[in-house]
């Protein structure tokens, strides 16, 4: 048997035990059932300063801001499969999640400015899956968030392979009224690990 597949779950909600937390937890349980090694990254427990747009990373690929992102960069790059979960705030991802995305500019510099081979075309490919819920039922509710997550996944060499996006979910625990959605999340976790193993 080969090495265990590494799955990273990024919890982008400021609300502990909220709807995206519950969905992501199901996805990670699905991944664990299929034998993956799972890491849970709860962004609300970390201090992530917003990007300063200082261009300090342009020549080195290293962020000049020394905070908890230093612990997160290697975890992002060790993962084989990344589940990114965030509720919708003003038609985008949460501030916690966006801070992580913006600070990934250092990885963008490594990939596109410095042509780091570990992030190049021939480098390891990951799989990325987005989980989100929003309170309203607007037609374009998830468009901005999906674009943001797609570009984030691109930076870490993750193919955007799917998502679970649910409208009309607001109060804490509302998702428990939708067992089919929780089942879909579990199945996504199982499926992505299986697909990565067979690729």
N, C-alpha and C positions, 0 to 999 in steps of 0.2 A: 504493500500500500504506500502511495506517495505522501508528500507532505500535506498537512491539513490546510484547507483553504481559509484565508484570513478575511473575515467579514467585519466591516466597520459600520456602526450605526451612529449617525450624527443626529442628536436630539436638539433641534433648533428652537424649541418653544421655551418661553420664560416660565410657563405654567407647569409645575411638576404634576405628573399624572394626568395631563390633559389629553385631548383627543389624538393629536399626532404622536404623543408619547405611547399611547395604548396601541396604536396601529404599528408603530415602529417596533415595539416590543414583540408583537405577534410575528412580524417579518423576521426578527432576529431568532425567535424561537423556532421558526421554520428552518432557518439556516442551521441552527444548532442540531435540529433533528437529523439533518443530512450530514452531520459530522464536522461542520465548520468550527473554526476557532473565532469567537465573537468578541469584539471590543466595543464597549458602549461609551460614547463621548457626549456627555451632557453639557452643552455649551454654557448653560446658566451657572455652572459650577466653576467656570474659568474666567479669568480676567483677560479680555482681548480688546486692546486699544484699537479704535478705528484707524485705517490707513491714513498716514499723514501726507501722502502724495509728495514725498520729499525726493523721490527717485534714488534713494540711497541703495536700493537693491539692484539698480540697473547694471552696475559693473561687477557685482559679486554674486547676485542671486540670493543674498542673505538680507533679511529684514533688519533694519537698524533698531527697531523697537524691541526691547527685550522684555517680554511678558510671557503669558502662558502659551502663546502661539509657538514658542520654541519647543514645547512638549508635543504640540499637535502636528507640526510639519512632518516629522518622521512617521507618525501613525498614519497620516494620509498616504504616504508613499509606500508603506508596508502592506496596505490593504490590497486584496484581490477584487473584492466586491464592496461597493459603498452604497449604503442606504442613507439618503439625506431627507430628513423630515422637518417641516416647518409649517405652522399655520400661516394664513394670509393676513398680513397687516398692510392696509392701504394698497392692495393689489400687488404686493411683493412679499418676500420672505421677512421674517422677524429681524429686528436689529441685531440680535445675537448671531443669527445665521449670516446676515449680511456682513458683519464684521469679519467673520471667518473667511467669507468669499473675498472681500476686499483685500485682506491681508495675504491672500494667496497670490497677490501681485508679485511677490518675491519668486514664487514658483513659475509664474508667467515669464518673468525676466530670465530665469534659468532656462526655460524651454525655448523661448522665441528670440531673446537677445543674445544669450550666451551659447545657444545651441547645445545644451547639456545632453549628451547621448542617452542618459538615463530617463529622459523625458521625450526623446525623439521618436521618429516614425518606427524605428526598429525596436524600440524599448517595450517593456512589459505593458500590456493592455489590461485595463480593469473594466469591470462592469458597474454602471451606476443606475440607481433607481430612486425616483423622487416620490415622496409621500406628502400630501398636503390636504388641509381642509380649510374651508372658508365659510363664514356665516351667511353671506348673501348668495344670490343665485345669478349674479351678473354673467352675461355671455362670455366676457373676456376675463373673468375672475382670476384665472391661473396663468394667463399669457405672459405677463411680466416675470412672474416667479419661475416659470418653466424656462424662459430664455436665460435668466440669471444662472439657474442650476446647470443648464446645458453648457454654458461657457465655463463655469467652474469645473464641471466634469472634464471638459476639453483640456484644461490646464493640467489636470492630474492623470491624463491619459485614460479616462474612463468613458466608455461608450454609453450614451444615454439609451438604455435598453427598455425602459418602461416607467410607468408612474401609476399612482393610485391617488386620484384627485376627487374630493367629495365636497359638494356644495351644501349649504343649508345646515351646517354643523357648527354650533356656537357654544352652548353651555358645556361646562366641564362634565365629561362622561356621556355626552350625547351619542358618541360613537357606539356605545354599548347597546343602543337601540337598533344598531345595524350590524348584526352578527355576520351577515354575508360579507361586509367590508373587512371585518377582522379576519375572516376566513381567507379572503383574497390576499391580504397582507401576509398571512402565514404561508400560503401557497407560493407567493412571490419569493419569499426567503428560501424556501425549499428549491424552487425551480432555478433560481439564479446560481445557487451553489452547484446544482447538478449540471447546468449548462457550462459553467466555468470549468468544472472537472472534465467534462467531455470534449471541450474545445481543443 
